[in-house]
Amino acid sequence: MSLLSEQEMIQAFSRWKKANPAPVSELDYVNPFTLLVAVVLSAQATDKSVNKATAELFKIADTPEKMLALGEEGLISYIRTIGLYKNKAKHVIGLSQKLISDFASKVPDNRESLMTLPGVGRKTANVVLNVIFKQPTMPVDTHLLRIAPKIGLAEGDTPEKVEKSLLERIPAEFLHDAHHWILLHGRYVCTARNPNCAACIINDLCKHNNRPKS
């Protein structure tokens, strides 16, 4: 597998930064707790479907205490349109309980503590650390796992390997916003079924496009 050179990496991220200087999460949230909940709900679901469900939910349950008071059945009435809603309701009520009992109702600012919460894996923890606590983490979702090796940004065939490779290879100045740029590129340009190479601003750098034809 061919990788972008250091100069090509700088070129790629410079173009993404110029096109979108301040990328943000497409999940709607009002505070650290609601972002955490939104990310847990977004597993195997679109951000759009999550935002539609949480628009009303977060008006009445924007703290762990309010979410716990809502209960699983109450929560399900808001998130029924999201895939795996029963399991996700159990996770959200469980993490709300643990935030209250173990973390004084505050979302913790380190990966180890975050990953003790029900429904919170490494990717979810990394999103919270990056978006809320401004840490240069690399949440590897399906988009990053698919396109980072394809383009030549990173190597690896698991989320952990791709995360490690990206953290090692992305120039420090771009690291904080890097996962947003790659995710958005995968979501809207380098899509799985019909990649829009004509609209791609890193088309000339892409190792997938530039690999020798057999």
C-alpha positions as CSV (number, residue, x, y, z in Angstrom):
1,M,0.0,0.0,0.0
2,S,1.3,3.4,-1.0
3,L,1.3,6.3,1.5
4,L,1.3,10.0,1.0
5,S,4.7,11.6,1.6
6,E,5.1,14.2,4.4
7,Q,4.8,17.0,1.8
8,E,1.7,15.4,0.3
9,M,0.1,15.1,3.8
10,I,0.7,18.8,4.3
11,Q,-0.8,19.6,0.9
12,A,-3.9,17.5,1.6
13,F,-4.7,18.9,5.0
14,S,-3.8,22.5,3.9
15,R,-6.5,22.2,1.2
16,W,-9.1,20.8,3.5
17,K,-8.3,23.6,6.0
18,K,-8.6,26.2,3.4
19,A,-12.0,24.8,2.2
20,N,-13.3,24.4,5.8
21,P,-11.2,26.3,8.3
22,A,-13.3,25.4,11.4
23,P,-15.0,22.0,11.0
24,V,-17.5,21.0,13.7
25,S,-19.4,17.9,14.6
26,E,-22.6,17.4,12.7
27,L,-24.2,16.0,15.8
28,D,-26.4,18.5,17.7
29,Y,-25.6,19.0,21.4
30,V,-26.0,21.6,24.1
31,N,-23.3,20.5,26.6
32,P,-20.7,17.8,27.2
33,F,-23.3,15.3,28.5
34,T,-25.6,15.7,25.5
35,L,-22.7,15.3,23.1
36,L,-21.7,12.1,24.9
37,V,-25.3,10.8,24.6
38,A,-25.5,11.8,20.9
39,V,-22.3,10.0,20.0
40,V,-23.5,6.8,21.8
41,L,-26.8,7.0,19.9
42,S,-25.0,7.6,16.6
43,A,-23.5,4.1,16.5
44,Q,-24.7,2.4,13.3
45,A,-27.1,5.4,12.7
46,T,-26.9,8.6,10.7
47,D,-26.2,11.9,12.4
48,K,-29.4,13.2,10.8
49,S,-31.5,10.5,12.4
50,V,-29.9,11.2,15.8
51,N,-30.4,14.9,15.6
52,K,-34.0,14.4,14.7
53,A,-34.6,12.3,17.8
54,T,-32.5,14.4,20.2
55,A,-34.1,17.8,19.2
56,E,-36.9,17.1,21.6
57,L,-35.1,14.8,24.0
58,F,-32.4,17.3,24.9
59,K,-35.1,19.9,25.7
60,I,-36.2,17.8,28.7
61,A,-33.1,15.7,29.5
62,D,-29.9,17.6,29.2
63,T,-28.3,16.3,32.4
64,P,-27.6,12.8,33.8
65,E,-30.2,13.4,36.6
66,K,-32.9,14.4,34.1
67,M,-32.0,11.5,31.8
68,L,-32.2,9.0,34.7
69,A,-35.5,10.4,35.8
70,L,-36.8,9.8,32.3
71,G,-35.9,6.1,32.6
72,E,-35.4,3.6,29.8
73,E,-39.1,3.5,28.6
74,G,-39.3,7.3,28.6
75,L,-36.1,7.5,26.7
76,I,-37.2,4.9,24.2
77,S,-40.2,7.1,23.3
78,Y,-37.8,9.7,22.0
79,I,-35.2,7.5,20.2
80,R,-37.4,4.7,18.8
81,T,-36.6,5.9,15.2
82,I,-32.9,5.2,15.8
83,G,-31.4,1.7,15.1
84,L,-30.7,-0.5,18.2
85,Y,-32.8,1.9,20.3
86,K,-33.4,-0.6,23.2
87,N,-29.8,-1.3,23.7
88,K,-28.8,2.3,23.4
89,A,-31.5,3.3,25.9
90,K,-30.0,0.9,28.4
91,H,-26.5,2.3,27.7
92,V,-27.6,6.0,28.1
93,I,-29.5,5.3,31.4
94,G,-26.5,3.3,32.6
95,L,-23.9,6.0,31.8
96,S,-26.1,8.6,33.3
97,Q,-26.2,6.6,36.6
98,K,-22.5,6.1,36.5
99,L,-21.7,9.8,35.8
100,I,-23.8,10.7,38.9
101,S,-22.3,8.1,41.2
102,D,-18.7,8.1,40.0
103,F,-18.0,11.4,38.4
104,A,-20.2,14.0,40.3
105,S,-22.4,14.3,37.1
106,K,-19.5,15.6,35.1
107,V,-18.3,14.1,31.8
108,P,-14.6,13.0,32.5
109,D,-11.8,14.4,30.4
110,N,-9.7,11.3,30.0
111,R,-10.2,8.2,27.8
112,E,-9.8,5.6,30.6
113,S,-12.6,7.1,32.7
114,L,-14.9,7.7,29.7
115,M,-14.5,4.1,28.6
116,T,-15.8,2.8,32.0
117,L,-19.2,4.3,31.0
118,P,-21.8,1.9,29.5
119,G,-21.9,2.1,25.7
120,V,-18.7,4.2,25.4
121,G,-15.9,2.6,23.4
122,R,-12.6,4.1,22.2
123,K,-14.1,6.0,19.2
124,T,-16.9,7.6,21.3
125,A,-14.4,8.6,24.0
126,N,-12.1,10.1,21.4
127,V,-14.9,12.2,19.9
128,V,-15.8,13.6,23.3
129,L,-12.1,14.3,24.1
130,N,-11.6,16.0,20.7
131,V,-14.8,18.1,20.5
132,I,-15.4,19.0,24.1
133,F,-11.9,19.0,25.6
134,K,-10.0,20.0,22.5
135,Q,-7.6,17.1,22.7
136,P,-5.8,16.0,19.4
137,T,-7.4,12.6,19.4
138,M,-8.4,10.5,16.3
139,P,-11.8,8.9,16.5
140,V,-11.8,6.3,13.7
141,D,-15.3,5.6,12.5
142,T,-16.3,3.6,9.4
143,H,-15.5,6.5,7.1
144,L,-11.9,7.0,8.4
145,L,-11.3,3.2,8.5
146,R,-12.4,3.0,4.8
147,I,-10.8,6.0,3.2
148,A,-7.6,6.8,5.3
149,P,-5.8,3.7,3.9
150,K,-7.4,4.1,0.5
151,I,-6.2,7.6,0.0
152,G,-2.8,6.9,1.5
153,L,-3.2,8.9,4.7
154,A,-2.5,5.9,6.9
155,E,-2.0,2.2,7.0
156,G,-3.9,-0.4,8.9
157,D,-7.0,-2.6,8.7
158,T,-8.4,-2.0,12.2
159,P,-9.6,1.2,13.9
160,E,-6.7,1.0,16.4
161,K,-4.0,0.6,13.7
162,V,-5.5,3.4,11.5
163,E,-5.7,5.6,14.6
164,K,-2.1,5.0,15.5
165,S,-0.9,5.6,11.9
166,L,-2.9,8.8,11.5
167,L,-1.6,10.2,14.8
168,E,2.0,9.4,13.8
169,R,1.6,10.8,10.3
170,I,-0.6,13.9,10.4
171,P,1.4,17.1,10.9
172,A,0.8,18.5,14.4
173,E,-0.7,21.8,13.1
174,F,-3.7,19.9,11.6
175,L,-4.2,17.2,14.2
176,H,-7.0,18.7,16.2
177,D,-9.4,19.1,13.2
178,A,-8.1,16.2,11.1
179,H,-10.7,13.6,11.9
180,H,-13.5,16.1,11.0
181,W,-11.9,16.8,7.6
182,I,-11.4,13.1,6.8
183,L,-14.9,12.1,8.0
184,L,-16.6,14.8,6.0
185,H,-14.5,13.8,2.9
186,G,-15.7,10.2,3.3
187,R,-19.3,11.2,4.0
188,Y,-19.8,13.7,1.1
189,V,-17.0,13.2,-1.5
190,C,-15.2,9.9,-1.2
191,T,-18.3,7.9,-0.6
192,A,-18.3,4.1,-0.6
193,R,-20.6,3.5,-3.6
194,N,-20.0,6.5,-5.9
195,P,-16.9,8.5,-5.0
196,N,-17.1,11.9,-6.6
197,C,-13.5,12.1,-7.8
198,A,-14.3,15.0,-10.1
199,A,-15.1,17.2,-7.0
200,C,-12.3,15.9,-4.9
201,I,-9.8,18.6,-3.9
202,I,-7.0,16.1,-3.2
203,N,-7.7,14.1,-6.4
204,D,-4.1,14.6,-7.6
205,L,-2.6,13.3,-4.4
206,C,-4.9,10.3,-3.8
207,K,-2.9,7.1,-3.9
208,H,-6.0,5.1,-4.9
209,N,-6.4,7.2,-8.1
210,N,-2.7,7.3,-8.8
211,R,-1.9,3.7,-8.3
212,P,-0.5,1.9,-11.4
213,K,-3.3,0.3,-13.5
214,S,-2.9,-3.4,-13.9
